[in-house]
Amino acid sequence: MTSKLKKLKDLERQLNVIIPLDDYNLKFENKINNIKSKAKLDGFRKGKVPNDVLKQKYGNAVHGDVLNELIQESYPMALTENKLRPASSPKITIENEDPSKPITYSAVFEVFPDIKIKFSRWKNYDKYSIKVNDDDLNQAIDDIKKRYGTWSDKEGVAEDGDQVTIDFKGKIEGEEFEGNSANDFKLILGSKSMIPGFEDSIIGKDISKFEINSTFPDDYFKKDLAGKASTFEINLTKIEKQEPAKLDKDLFEKLDIKTETEDGFKEEINKRMTKEVELQEKDLTKESIYKTLLEMNKFLAPQATINEQADLMRKDALMRMGRSVEEAPDDLFPTSDFIENAEKRVKLDLLFAELVKHYDLKVEKEDLDNLIDEEAKKYKDADQFKGWIESQPQQLDQFRMIALEKLLIEKLEIDLKSKDKVVEFSELANIK
């Protein structure tokens, strides 16, 4: 076997492979002889059928099998010979299959990029510090009181913050559309969970039937509805006002806070916020490190791998809606919407792998045990949790990857330049 490599566009490569005639003939004759030992044809004894008769009867099928086997065997050898790492399945084109001449075929595929890690002294990553003040603590407590509050019927008109129960049916240009209706639908006004204008049009209405107008956003996830003006028939059947939860023993127990006083409750919430802030600081810093590394290291990612990642992202988005890929229409979270994020994800994965090799990082048993011990502290029965993790290979692999990333970030924080970035706790929701 001989092969010749040709570079195509970007990461596409073409291997042209030539298989010697002797290789084909040897494999073909072996298969014919194997058939001969078993064949039973009228007029011939078992094992005595002439080869020319066998070739006439089975030749085409044997020829196809031989071609397939020769390609299956030679393609990996050609990859190794040319030191290639394929990122996609090959598109095989048989150039010549005439058994009187050498067999030739071409294989077109994408390869993974050759990444040489670069660190720039001109670029800094942001080392985040989140500032928490008393107002943030009070806001967090108010949010808890709302989350655990109770709803009771109210008279009069619906106001911002009220919960309404409605039946609705929507139409666009007089025609109904998928997902246009619901009955006994509970909606908190001001939650912005519906399309623009929907909730605002219910504010000020009492229990009654009425129509409202609303327009789907231009970037709506269902492309056939994006930017369309709609009319909804509304039957408002109930209006409820929320009574915030009281800071008492019942609430403390629901939140698994062992205290009987408001001061003790606030102290515990403050501790939980502090832990959450520490995690967010690390996550934001890590994201900034990865973003900076991508700016330092420019390379192409295989389109086939990007497309696979985009498909996975779409599947995940559909699953969160309770839909499957098979039943979902193409315009519901179209794959094209995920391409940009998928490309970033693929590039980060490739960069991560190269950085691990660059630093020669390995997760030791002690690293893994420490990480699992830290996670186990969050559970009432820490030993039971650890036992379960250690019995689940997939979960262990996930923890191993987390430990590996932790080791990598520690190295990068040393080798990369940083600048401090302080943000207010209240700004976190706006940080992308």
Secondary structure, 3 states (H helix, E strand, C coil): CEEEEEECCCCEEEEEEEECHHHHHHHHHHHHHHHHCCCCCCCCCCCCCCHHHHHHHHHHHHHHHHHHHHHHHHHHHHHHHCCCCECCCCEEEEEECCCCCCEEEEEEEEECCCCCCCCCCCCEEEEEEEECCHHHHHHHHHHHHHHCCEEEECCCCCCCCCEEEEEEEEEECCECCCCCEEEEEEEECCCCCCCCCHHHHHCCCCCCEEEEEEECCCCCCECCCCCCEEEEEEEEEEEEEEECCCCCHHHHHHCCCCCCCHHHHHHHHHHHHHHHHHHHHHHHHHHHHHHHHHHHCCCCCCHHHHHHHHHHHHHHHHHHCCCCCCCCCCCECCHHHHHHHHHHHHHHHHHHHHHHHHHCCCCCHHHHHHHHHHHHCCCCCHHHHHHHHHCCHHHHHHHHHHHHHHHHHHHHHHHCEEEEEEEEHHHHHHCC
